[in-house]
Amino acid sequence: MNPPLCSPLDELGLNLTRRRFFEQGSHLLGGAALASLMQEGAAFGNTSAAATGLEKVAGAVGPHFAPQAKHVIYLHMVGGPPQQDLYDYKPVMNDWYDKDLPESVRNGQRLTTMTSGQTRFPIAPSKFTFAQHGQSGMWVSELLPHTAKMVDDMCFIRSMHTEAINHEPAITYMQTGNQISGRPCLGSWTSYGLGSLNKDLPTFVVLVAQSTKPEQAQAIGARLWSSGYLPGEYAGVSFRSAGDPILYINNPPGVSAAVRRQTLDGLQALNQRTLEQIGDPETRTRIAQYEMAFRMQSSVPELTDIASESESTLALYGDQVKKPGSFANSVLMARRMVERGVRFVQLYLNHWDTHANVVGRLKNGCKDIDQPCYGLIQDLKTRGLLDDTLVIWGGEFGRTVYSQGGLSRENYGRDHHPRCFTMWMAGGGSKPGQIYGETDDFSYNIVKNPVHVRDFHATVLQLLGFDHERLTYRYLGLDQKLTGVEHARVVTDLMA
């Protein structure tokens, strides 16, 4: 008679020595006592979703308190938009044209290799005119006329800052809370915490929009929407801008839905057997993802077909809205996704790495985003979705006030600048009409209310119903969290 099959985990347990058992179990009694005390104390301090009676999606951690935002649309402008040309108005710089940046302002700041060899750091005032708008009096560049009409719906942060000075670590930092890749991103933490509202679509979707006039672009890859050490089911699902939205979602020629169903049933049986034998949670993820892919064969075509949208709605987003992969089309897709229960939509748009030709690139880039952003906010508001959908706009850092390369009144370049940059939010419990933070006359250093990347993440998690200190996942013996081990604060002034 053959011996029963043992999984590798079972074999490991059988092979443990008596000495090893007592070594590993040295804290068992203490752990049991602690667990007992925690259960006794639950009635006094437990603020989990179950304890507070908050709605919790099956399989999710659940919020610590009532969330103000149930969905997120995060618009990441890859490359770092120049804050002083868009939102951080610095008229004093007109008197400093072509004068060197004072060392007292730079104060020994680290420079990139692209400008560290320059013999001069000449000031480049913004070529664009600004005006104040709305009751908030927010200064907005002439490049963003549609955005200027909705400043009282927006919450501006003009004092964002980061330690990262190069794109790869800076983007990774903004997305995952760490400059080193391999950590879960904000979208994955949201999926882990809140769970799915639609069994036929992913909880977390990624879109990469195409600029109408692309120049220099930064690499964008799956490392940015990875689930890191969280289970694979919380990773983002990337939708393509051309062809099938998701590779292989449609059946090959000659393969019917019945045959596909039979194939998946066979794969599921094999995966289930593997799961029972080995116990790898990634196998469970694989089973769930196969089933999701099958359901998406009907849900995705309906999602991506915008023929049902009214002409008045399409007109809100501008003349590029019917072009697949455009920013306008992508933000419309984002609205359609949250409308159908997708929790988190991450949208990337390259084009913002303005080392040269700031004037030309900004005109094109702002034309791509201005009306679509306005259309998105108005569309969400009309449908009653803005109250619980948090829209985030921003890059990974700012740009320097001094020019990189040649300088003229008509054009200039700007290098990376981590010390200050501008982001904005709208809806989802963010405070409308708020203008938070202030920089010096050079848009170089923060002089009031700094907001670090960690602070921003803590605030977003707060809006989603989570205490950033308590939304954790056990990995490598530590309770890991998005905001890491350094201090982070929730910026309550950004919240309604």
C-alpha positions in Angstrom: 0.0 0.0 0.0 1.4 3.4 -1.0 1.9 5.9 1.8 -0.5 9.0 1.7 0.7 12.0 -0.2 2.2 14.7 2.0 2.5 18.4 1.1 5.9 20.0 1.6 4.5 21.9 4.6 3.3 18.6 6.1 6.7 17.0 5.5 8.4 20.0 7.2 6.1 19.5 10.2 7.0 15.8 10.5 10.7 16.6 10.3 10.8 19.1 13.1 12.9 18.0 15.9 11.8 18.0 19.6 14.4 20.7 20.3 13.1 22.8 17.4 9.5 22.4 18.6 10.2 23.7 22.1 12.4 26.5 20.6 9.6 27.7 18.3 6.9 27.3 21.0 8.8 29.2 23.7 6.3 32.1 23.5 3.1 30.1 23.0 1.7 30.6 26.5 2.5 34.3 26.4 0.9 34.6 23.0 -2.2 32.8 24.2 -2.4 35.0 27.2 -2.0 38.1 25.1 -4.8 36.9 22.7 -7.1 36.4 25.7 -6.4 39.9 27.0 -7.1 41.4 23.6 -10.4 39.6 23.3 -11.4 40.8 26.8 -10.4 44.4 25.8 -12.3 44.3 22.5 -15.4 45.7 24.1 -13.4 48.7 25.3 -11.3 49.8 22.3 -11.9 47.7 19.2 -12.7 49.9 16.3 -12.6 47.3 13.5 -15.4 47.3 10.9 -17.2 44.4 12.6 -17.0 46.1 16.0 -18.3 49.4 14.8 -21.1 48.0 12.7 -19.6 49.5 9.5 -20.4 47.8 6.2 -17.6 45.4 5.2 -17.1 43.7 1.9 -16.5 39.9 2.1 -12.7 39.2 2.0 -11.7 42.8 2.8 -10.1 44.1 6.0 -12.9 46.7 6.3 -12.6 50.3 7.3 -11.8 51.5 10.8 -14.4 54.3 10.6 -16.9 55.5 8.1 -15.1 56.4 4.8 -15.8 59.6 3.1 -14.4 58.2 -0.2 -15.4 54.8 -1.6 -13.6 55.2 -4.9 -10.4 56.9 -6.1 -9.4 58.2 -9.5 -5.7 59.0 -9.4 -4.3 61.0 -12.3 -0.5 60.8 -12.2 1.3 63.3 -14.5 4.5 61.4 -15.1 7.6 63.6 -15.3 6.8 66.3 -12.8 4.6 69.3 -13.9 6.3 72.7 -13.3 4.3 74.2 -10.4 5.4 77.8 -11.1 3.9 77.6 -14.7 0.6 76.1 -13.6 -0.5 76.8 -10.0 2.2 78.4 -7.9 2.2 82.1 -9.1 5.5 83.9 -8.5 5.3 87.4 -10.1 8.4 88.6 -8.3 10.4 86.3 -10.6 9.8 88.7 -13.5 12.3 91.0 -11.9 14.8 88.2 -11.6 14.9 87.2 -15.2 18.4 85.7 -16.1 19.8 86.5 -12.7 21.4 83.7 -10.8 19.5 81.8 -8.1 20.9 83.0 -4.8 22.9 80.4 -2.9 20.9 81.4 0.2 17.8 80.0 -1.6 19.4 76.9 -3.0 21.2 76.3 0.3 23.3 73.5 -1.0 20.5 71.4 -2.3 21.4 68.3 -4.2 21.1 68.7 -8.0 20.6 66.2 -10.7 23.5 65.3 -13.1 21.6 67.3 -15.8 22.3 70.7 -14.2 25.0 70.0 -11.6 27.6 70.9 -14.2 26.1 74.3 -15.1 28.2 77.3 -14.3 25.1 79.4 -13.8 21.6 78.9 -12.5 19.6 81.7 -14.3 16.1 82.4 -13.1 13.4 81.6 -15.7 10.1 83.4 -14.8 7.0 81.8 -16.1 6.1 83.0 -19.6 2.4 82.5 -18.9 -0.1 84.9 -17.3 -2.1 84.1 -14.2 -5.4 85.2 -12.9 -7.4 84.6 -9.7 -10.5 82.5 -9.9 -13.5 81.5 -7.8 -14.3 82.5 -4.2 -11.1 80.9 -3.1 -9.1 83.3 -5.2 -6.8 80.5 -6.5 -4.2 81.7 -9.0 -4.3 79.6 -12.2 -2.3 79.7 -15.4 -3.8 80.8 -18.7 -3.0 77.3 -19.9 -5.9 75.9 -17.8 -9.0 77.9 -18.6 -11.4 75.0 -17.9 -9.8 74.0 -14.6 -10.0 77.7 -13.6 -13.8 77.5 -13.7 -13.9 74.8 -11.0 -11.3 75.9 -8.4 -14.0 76.1 -5.7 -14.6 72.3 -6.1 -10.8 71.6 -5.7 -8.4 71.3 -2.8 -4.9 72.5 -3.7 -1.7 71.5 -1.9 1.1 73.8 -2.9 3.6 72.5 -0.4 4.1 68.9 -1.3 7.7 67.7 -0.9 9.8 64.5 -1.3 13.4 63.3 -0.9 13.4 61.6 -4.3 15.1 63.7 -7.0 15.0 61.2 -9.9 11.9 59.8 -11.7 12.1 56.1 -11.0 12.4 56.4 -7.2 10.1 59.4 -7.1 7.3 57.8 -8.9 7.7 54.6 -6.9 7.6 56.8 -3.7 4.4 58.5 -4.7 2.7 55.2 -5.6 4.0 52.9 -2.9 5.3 55.0 -0.1 8.9 53.8 -0.6 11.6 54.7 -3.1 12.5 51.0 -3.5 10.2 49.0 -5.7 8.5 45.9 -4.5 6.0 47.4 -2.0 2.2 47.5 -2.5 0.9 50.6 -4.1 -1.9 52.8 -2.9 -4.4 51.1 -5.2 -3.5 47.7 -3.8 -3.8 48.9 -0.2 -7.3 50.3 -1.1 -8.3 46.9 -2.6 -7.0 45.1 0.4 -8.8 47.4 2.8 -12.1 48.0 1.1 -12.6 45.0 -1.3 -14.6 44.8 -4.5 -18.0 46.3 -5.3 -18.4 44.5 -8.6 -17.7 40.7 -9.0 -17.4 41.2 -12.8 -14.7 43.9 -12.9 -11.3 44.2 -11.1 -11.2 46.1 -7.9 -8.1 48.1 -9.1 -7.6 49.1 -12.7 -4.7 50.9 -14.4 -4.9 53.0 -17.5 -1.9 54.5 -19.4 -3.1 57.4 -21.6 -1.3 58.6 -24.7 -0.2 62.2 -25.2 -1.4 63.8 -28.4 2.2 65.1 -29.1 4.6 62.9 -27.1 8.2 64.0 -26.6 10.4 62.6 -23.9 8.7 59.9 -21.8 9.5 58.0 -18.7 9.1 54.3 -18.3 5.8 53.1 -16.8 5.6 49.5 -15.8 3.7 46.9 -13.7 6.1 47.5 -10.7 4.0 50.6 -10.0 0.7 48.8 -9.7 2.2 45.7 -8.1 0.6 44.2 -4.9 4.1 43.8 -3.5 4.0 41.6 -0.4 0.1 41.6 -0.4 -1.6 38.7 -2.1 -1.6 38.9 -5.9 -5.3 39.4 -6.1 -4.8 43.1 -4.9 -2.5 44.0 -7.9 -3.8 46.4 -10.5 -5.2 45.1 -13.8 -3.9 47.1 -16.7 -6.3 47.9 -19.5 -4.7 48.5 -22.9 -5.4 51.6 -25.0 -5.6 49.8 -28.4 -6.9 46.4 -29.4 -8.5 44.2 -26.8 -8.5 46.1 -23.5 -7.0 43.0 -21.8 -4.8 40.5 -23.7 -6.5 37.2 -24.5 -9.8 38.2 -22.9 -11.6 37.1 -26.1 -11.8 33.4 -27.0 -9.5 32.3 -29.9 -11.2 31.6 -33.3 -13.1 28.3 -33.1 -13.3 28.2 -29.3 -16.8 28.6 -28.0 -17.8 29.9 -24.6 -18.8 26.4 -23.6 -15.4 25.0 -24.5 -13.7 27.9 -22.6 -15.9 27.1 -19.6 -15.0 23.5 -19.7 -11.3 24.4 -19.9 -11.5 26.7 -17.0 -13.3 24.0 -14.9 -10.5 21.6 -15.6 -7.8 24.2 -14.7 -9.7 25.0 -11.5 -9.8 21.4 -10.5 -6.1 21.1 -10.9 -5.4 24.4 -9.1 -7.7 23.3 -6.3 -5.8 20.1 -5.9 -2.5 22.0 -5.8 -4.0 24.4 -3.2 -5.0 21.5 -1.0 -1.6 19.8 -1.2 0.7 22.8 -0.9 -1.5 25.6 0.6 0.1 28.4 -1.4 -2.3 31.4 -1.3 -1.2 32.5 -4.7 -2.9 29.4 -6.1 -6.1 30.7 -4.6 -5.5 34.0 -6.3 -4.9 32.2 -9.6 -8.3 30.4 -9.3 -10.1 33.6 -8.6 -8.4 35.5 -11.4 -9.3 32.8 -14.0 -12.9 33.2 -12.9 -12.7 37.0 -13.0 -11.3 36.8 -16.6 -14.2 34.6 -17.7 -16.8 37.1 -16.3 -14.9 40.0 -17.8 -15.5 38.6 -21.3 -19.0 40.1 -21.0 -18.5 43.0 -18.6 -15.5 44.6 -20.3 -17.0 45.1 -23.8 -20.0 46.8 -22.2 -17.7 48.9 -20.1 -15.5 50.1 -23.0 -18.4 50.8 -25.4 -19.2 54.5 -25.0 -22.0 54.5 -27.6 -24.5 54.8 -24.8 -23.0 58.1 -23.6 -25.0 61.2 -24.6 -23.5 63.7 -26.9 -23.7 66.3 -24.1 -21.7 64.1 -21.8 -19.1 63.4 -24.5 -18.8 67.1 -25.2 -17.9 67.7 -21.5 -14.6 65.8 -22.1 -13.5 67.5 -25.3 -12.9 66.5 -28.9 -10.5 63.7 -28.1 -13.0 61.7 -26.1 -13.8 59.2 -28.8 -10.1 58.4 -29.5 -9.2 55.3 -27.6 -6.1 55.8 -25.3 -6.4 59.6 -25.3 -6.5 61.2 -21.8 -10.1 62.4 -22.5 -11.2 58.9 -23.4 -9.3 57.4 -20.4 -10.9 59.7 -17.8 -14.3 58.9 -19.2 -13.4 55.2 -18.8 -12.4 56.0 -15.2 -15.9 57.5 -14.6 -17.6 54.5 -16.2 -15.5 52.2 -14.0 -16.3 53.8 -10.6 -19.9 54.0 -11.7 -19.8 50.2 -12.0 -18.1 49.7 -8.6 -14.4 49.7 -9.4 -12.6 50.9 -6.3 -9.4 52.4 -7.6 -8.5 53.7 -11.1 -4.9 54.7 -11.6 -4.3 56.7 -14.7 -0.8 57.7 -16.0 0.0 60.3 -18.6 3.5 61.0 -19.7 4.8 64.2 -21.3 5.7 66.3 -18.2 9.5 65.9 -18.1 10.2 69.4 -19.2 14.0 69.7 -19.3 13.6 71.8 -22.4 10.8 73.4 -24.5 8.7 74.1 -21.4 6.5 76.4 -23.4 5.7 74.0 -26.2 5.3 70.9 -24.1 3.1 72.7 -21.5 0.7 74.0 -24.2 0.2 70.5 -25.6 0.1 68.8 -22.2 -2.4 71.2 -20.7 -4.6 71.0 -23.8 -4.7 67.2 -23.2 -5.8 67.4 -19.6 -7.6 70.7 -19.0 -11.1 70.1 -20.4 -11.1 66.3 -19.6 -10.3 67.0 -16.0 -13.1 69.6 -15.9 -15.5 67.2 -17.7 -14.7 64.4 -15.2 -15.4 66.6 -12.1 -18.7 67.9 -13.6 -19.8 64.5 -14.8 -19.1 62.9 -11.4 -21.0 65.8 -9.7 -24.0 65.5 -12.0 -24.3 61.8 -11.4 -24.0 62.1 -7.6 -20.6 60.3 -7.6 -18.3 63.1 -6.6 -19.2 63.0 -2.9 -17.7 59.5 -2.6 -15.1 59.6 -5.4 -11.7 61.1 -4.6 -10.0 62.5 -7.6 -6.2 63.1 -7.3 -4.0 65.0 -9.7 -0.2 65.5 -9.5 3.3 64.3 -10.4 6.2 62.8 -8.5 8.0 66.1 -7.9 8.2 69.7 -9.1 10.6 71.7 -11.4 13.3 74.3 -10.7 12.8 78.0 -11.1 16.2 78.2 -12.7 16.6 77.2 -16.3 18.2 74.0 -17.6 20.1 74.8 -20.8 19.3 77.8 -22.9 17.1 80.6 -21.5 15.1 83.2 -23.5 11.9 85.2 -22.8 10.1 82.8 -25.1 11.3 79.4 -23.8 13.4 77.6 -21.2 13.9 74.3 -19.5 13.3 73.2 -15.9 15.1 70.4 -14.0 13.7 68.1 -11.3 12.8 69.8 -7.9 11.7 67.7 -4.9 11.5 70.5 -2.4 8.1 71.8 -3.4 5.4 70.9 -5.9 1.6 71.3 -6.3 -1.1 68.6 -6.3 -4.9 68.9 -6.1 -7.8 66.7 -5.0 -11.5 67.0 -5.6 -14.5 65.2 -4.1 -14.4 62.2 -1.8 -14.3 64.2 1.4 -11.5 66.6 0.4 -12.1 70.2 1.3 -13.4 72.2 -1.7 -11.9 75.7 -2.2 -9.0 74.9 0.0 -5.5 76.4 -0.8 -3.0 74.8 1.5 0.7 75.5 1.9 3.0 78.2 0.6 6.4 78.5 -1.0 8.9 81.3 -1.1 9.1 83.9 -4.0 11.2 81.5 -6.0 8.9 78.5 -5.7 11.9 76.7 -4.3 11.4 76.2 -0.6 8.3 75.7 1.5 7.6 78.5 4.0 4.2 77.3 5.4 2.4 74.0 6.0 4.6 71.4 4.4 3.0 68.1 3.3 5.3 65.2 2.8 4.4 62.2 0.6 3.8 60.2 3.8 1.4 62.8 5.1 -0.5 62.8 1.8 -0.8 59.0 1.9 -2.0 59.1 5.5 -4.6 61.7 4.6 -5.9 59.7 1.6 -6.2 56.6 3.8 -8.1 58.6 6.3 -10.6 59.7 3.7 -11.0 56.0 2.7 -11.8 55.1 6.3 -8.5 53.9 7.6 -6.1 54.8 10.3 -2.8 54.6 8.5 -1.1 53.2 11.6 -3.5 50.3 11.8 -3.9 49.3 8.1 -1.1 46.8 8.2 -0.1 43.5 6.7 2.3 41.0 8.4 5.4 40.4 6.3 8.9 39.4 7.2 7.9 39.5 10.9 6.8 43.1 10.7 3.4 44.9 10.5 4.0 46.6 7.2 2.1 49.7 6.2 1.9 52.2 3.4 3.3 55.1 5.4 6.3 53.1 6.6 8.1 53.6 10.0 8.8 57.3 9.8 6.4 59.9 11.2 3.3 60.6 9.1 0.4 62.9 9.9 -3.1 63.2 8.7 -3.6 66.8 7.3 -7.1 67.5 8.6 -7.2 70.9 6.9 -7.4 69.1 3.5 -10.6 67.3 4.6 -14.1 68.6 4.5 
